[in-house]
Amino acid sequence: MQKYVQPSFRTSRQALDCLLVGCGSITIPPDVAETFLSDPAVFAAVEKFETDWETMFKRQTLI
């Protein structure tokens, strides 16, 4: 397994590119995280996950 170290992401595009080429995890500054989390697609994905979870497990919580 190879590991890559990227010292500094300045844009969400840089972080996304790293994830798209296979990085399993990244560390990003708060402003880049806010950019990701403010994207409307994130809200749609969370809603879909919640619906799928409820359908699969018949509940809304882990316990």
C-alpha positions as CSV (number, residue, x, y, z in Angstrom):
1,M,0.0,0.0,0.0
2,Q,1.3,3.4,-1.0
3,K,0.8,6.5,1.0
4,Y,0.9,10.0,-0.3
5,V,1.3,13.2,1.7
6,Q,-0.1,16.4,0.4
7,P,1.1,19.2,2.6
8,S,-1.5,21.9,1.9
9,F,-4.8,22.0,0.1
10,R,-5.8,25.6,-0.8
11,T,-8.9,24.8,-2.8
12,S,-11.7,22.3,-2.7
13,R,-10.7,21.2,-6.3
14,Q,-7.3,20.2,-5.1
15,A,-8.8,18.1,-2.3
16,L,-11.4,16.5,-4.6
17,D,-8.7,15.6,-7.2
18,C,-6.8,13.8,-4.5
19,L,-9.8,11.8,-3.5
20,L,-10.7,11.0,-7.1
21,V,-7.3,9.5,-7.8
22,G,-7.7,7.1,-4.8
23,C,-6.7,8.8,-1.6
24,G,-8.5,7.1,1.2
25,S,-8.4,10.1,3.5
26,I,-7.3,13.7,3.5
27,T,-6.8,16.5,6.0
28,I,-8.3,19.8,4.9
29,P,-8.5,23.3,6.4
30,P,-11.9,24.5,7.7
31,D,-12.6,26.8,4.7
32,V,-12.2,23.9,2.3
33,A,-14.5,21.8,4.4
34,E,-17.1,24.5,4.5
35,T,-17.0,24.7,0.7
36,F,-17.7,20.9,0.5
37,L,-20.4,21.0,3.1
38,S,-22.2,24.0,1.6
39,D,-22.7,22.2,-1.7
40,P,-26.4,21.3,-2.3
41,A,-25.4,17.9,-3.5
42,V,-24.2,17.1,0.1
43,F,-27.6,17.7,1.5
44,A,-29.2,15.5,-1.2
45,A,-26.7,12.7,-0.5
46,V,-27.4,12.9,3.3
47,E,-31.1,12.7,2.7
48,K,-30.7,9.7,0.4
49,F,-28.5,8.0,2.9
50,E,-31.0,8.6,5.7
51,T,-33.8,7.2,3.5
52,D,-31.8,4.2,2.5
53,W,-30.8,3.5,6.1
54,E,-34.4,3.7,7.3
55,T,-35.5,1.3,4.5
56,M,-32.7,-1.2,5.2
57,F,-32.7,-1.2,9.0
58,K,-36.3,0.0,9.8
59,R,-35.0,2.6,12.2
60,Q,-33.3,6.0,12.2
61,T,-30.5,5.3,14.8
62,L,-27.6,3.0,15.1
63,I,-28.8,1.5,18.4
